[in-house]
Amino acid sequence: MVMARRAFQDDLLAVNSARLRALGGIKPDAISAIVSFGKGENAFEREIKVWHRKWSHGRGISLFICPRCEGKVQILRLFDGAPQCRKCLKRSGGAVSDAYGTRAERAEARARRIEKLMAKLNGGPLRVHPRGGRGIERRGPLDLSLKRARVTERLGLLEEVERWRGPPK
């Protein structure tokens, strides 16, 4: 399979079982759920099997069953018209993590990550059902992640300048 551009996992359409359950898309007693990748008329819909675990205090978790490997996963991504877990994506070779690629691709991925982190920090609550009386949850770890991403971006720029100048004399 030849691709014009590398497909990063972050660029693929994804569906999270925890978010769907919180929004009511997955019922605790359902065997399967209709999952929509994308929005509007062009959305790709597929029926996906669901696995449930109920805890003693009455709550529980729902996970998707990957259509390819039958494994339990929280996130399914759409690649080549088929929902897949990250292990299946890695096996198919279609999607690689952000750590690989050309310098330009890595720089672009870093810029996208910084934009996502900024949007999370500047936006509203990150949870579907936020806890009362709290602002942004996990603000500390998000701030730290943003600082690290910015440092990495600056180090990449410094490397670029050093490469442009040439070796030291």
Stockholm file with secondary structure:
# STOCKHOLM 1.0

chainA/1-169         MVMARRAFQDDLLAVNSARLRALGGIKPDAISAIVSFGKGENAFEREIKVWHRKWSHGRGISLFICPRCEGKVQILRLFDGAPQCRKCLKRSGGAVSDAYGTRAERAEARARRIEKLMAKLNGGPLRVHPRGGRGIERRGPLDLSLKRARVTERLGLLEEVERWRGPPK
#=GR chainA/1-169 SS CCCSSCEEGGGSCEEEHHHHHHHTSSCTTCSEEEEEESSGGGCEEEEEEEEEEECTTSCEEEEEECTTTCCEESEEEEETTEEECHHHHHHHTSEECTTSSCHHHHHHHHHHHHHHHHHHHHSSCSSSSCCTTCSSTTHHHHHHHHHHHHHHHHHHHHHHHHHHHCSCC
#=GC SS_cons         CCCSSCEEGGGSCEEEHHHHHHHTSSCTTCSEEEEEESSGGGCEEEEEEEEEEECTTSCEEEEEECTTTCCEESEEEEETTEEECHHHHHHHTSEECTTSSCHHHHHHHHHHHHHHHHHHHHSSCSSSSCCTTCSSTTHHHHHHHHHHHHHHHHHHHHHHHHHHHCSCC
//
